[in-house]
Amino acid sequence: MTLSVRDLSFSYGDRKILHGISFEAATGEVLGIAGPNGCGKTTLIKCIDRIFEPQGEVEFAGKYLEDMTTTEVAQLIAYVPQALTMGMAMSVFETILLGRRPYIRWSVSDTDIERVSMIIDDLGIQHLAFRSMTQISGGERQKVMIARAMVQDPSLLLLDEPTSALDLRHQLEVMELVQRVSREKQVSVLMAVHDLNLASRFCDRLMVMKEGRVVALGKPSELLNETLIRDVYGVEAMITRQSGFLQVIPVCPVRGILA
Amino acid sequence: MDQRPGSGQLRHLRDEYHRFTVRRYLFLIGCCILLLALIGIATTLGSADLTVGEVYTAILAHFFPSLAETTPLASTIVWEYRLHRILFAIAAGFGLGIAGAMMQGVLRNPLASPFTLGISAAASFGASLVIVFGIGGLSNDIAIIVAAFLFTLLATFGIYTLSKLRGISPESMILAGIILMYLFSAMTSFLQYIGTTSQLQEVVFWTFGSLQRTTWGKLALVTVVIGACLPYIMLRSWDLNAMGQGDQVAKSMGVDVNQTRTRLMLISSLITAIIICFTGVIGFIGLVAPHITRLAIGGDNRFLLPASGLVGGALLLTADSLARTVLAPAIIPVGIMTSFIGIPFFLYLFLRKREGYW
């Protein structure tokens, strides 16, 4: 199921955030969105999930999202925000179960419980299942949020900087989880990323944004170079390859350029 | 993520969740049994000298006149004075508890309650207005009830309109509520200042809250309103759970966040209004009952909402029974008593280092 975004624009009041964004993402593809703070990554993700109402077209699996009900959208697309809101005293199990909201009217079916149990088992977080969300670490919480999104049975997973607050190990674990989900379940993933090194390792393609526009789109290894990083981020960088991985080493901000 | 053979962990997780669910149902049943027991005890308490036997005979005789014989005095005391007051305490406590739980959920704030949001301050102002200025033609009692009810709804409308100006969100609703609380409190103080001594006394007494003036009719009205709202509340409890994860996540799960928030706020205000217009201000139930319940059975609103109601009912009935007996024959206004029993509870919750509770 392909995602096609055509000429998507969005404004907060008078301030235009997104200027005619167009791109496509294939089934099972991990598409990263990179770019400086404020370039519109998060806004783009929220527009695609219809949390905001944008102008332009978002077509997924042959249907226009604006013609669908919120529940229909929720059965296709799941979203994990950057910042986690800490609500009530909910356990890990209950939090993941919330992802079944698009399929549940009131009572929880055996299937719902089965799905939640399976993903907890799969992620190896059985020991946390009945702990409160406030008692687990940030990395564990991020996994729980992705698990919640996964039991929503989405065909498209939207992630907003899923690794930005995590330690090295959790960064890798979360990224591997995302990659595995997209491969095994043929889920398309659209993910805002700050860390270009992680992005180049785990994203099939990378979309680079600046000031609400797409400035580059392609394979990370072909896309990332010193000129692009200087233009987009206003940073002098060195790009090296070590043990098969692309490495972006930021050196210094470029004087006179405002990113 | 296929099911792997022989995964005992899976079964373990499922069983654990089932046990958790059973525990929550048991809590609900336990609350109901506790309420029945409290009713049984409360009917025997009072300034009139009736024995336990006389009280139950009077109750039994009402339903099965052929089986039991009672005296007119016992029958009058039990049926005209005690029972509707006891049941009203349960209905009012139930309503205040569930309204508080809804507000805390909708606003994602542990301190939200009809009282921190200016709703009871508005009711007090409405009542004071009638007490100080009077309304020609109507009897004062009814005018006070109507004014308190209307001002409560006015405050709700005010919260809604003000927060809409900023965009409806938990923060904007809480701020609007606080603004209105101070406004209505100041206006009530002003009325108290210009009123006569006897008017001042009446205003102050109204704000204490009391179940003195309950009747079977008022009980029926409160029960009908709560009963009519309950199915909708329960239907939306899953959406309320989703909103606990933040508005945008809830939206991404298909919840119409603004509609749910607005409607549940209106319903909890309506329930509060129909109760406190008869009783005056009864604090702490709406705040404490959901907290106690959350400690016991967690935050799933499908269980939390009804259980908060039952706990609220038990709390208010206990408070009122104490209020009727500790200084007997004098009766302390129940609003004072709920604060007295509410504060130790709150202190306990506050001091108890339990992470993950909020």
Interface residues (C-beta under 8 A of the other chain):
Chain A: K46 D49 R50 I51 T69 T70 T71 E72 V73 A74 Q75 I77 A78 Y79 P81 A83 L84 T85 M86 G87 M88 A89 M90 S91 F93 E94 T95 L98 G99 R101 P102 I104 R105 W106 I113 E114 V116 S117 M118 I119 I120 D121 D122 Q126 A129 F130 R131 S132 M133 T134 Q135 R148 M150 Q152 L158 E184 K185
Chain B: M1 Q3 R4 S7 Q9 L10 H12 L13 R14 E16 Y17 H18 F20 G105 R108 M234 L235 S237 W238 D239 N241 A242 M243 G244 Q245 G246 Q248 V249 K251 S252 M253 G254 V255 D256 R294 L295 G298 G299 D300 N301 R302 L304 E355 G356 Y357 W358
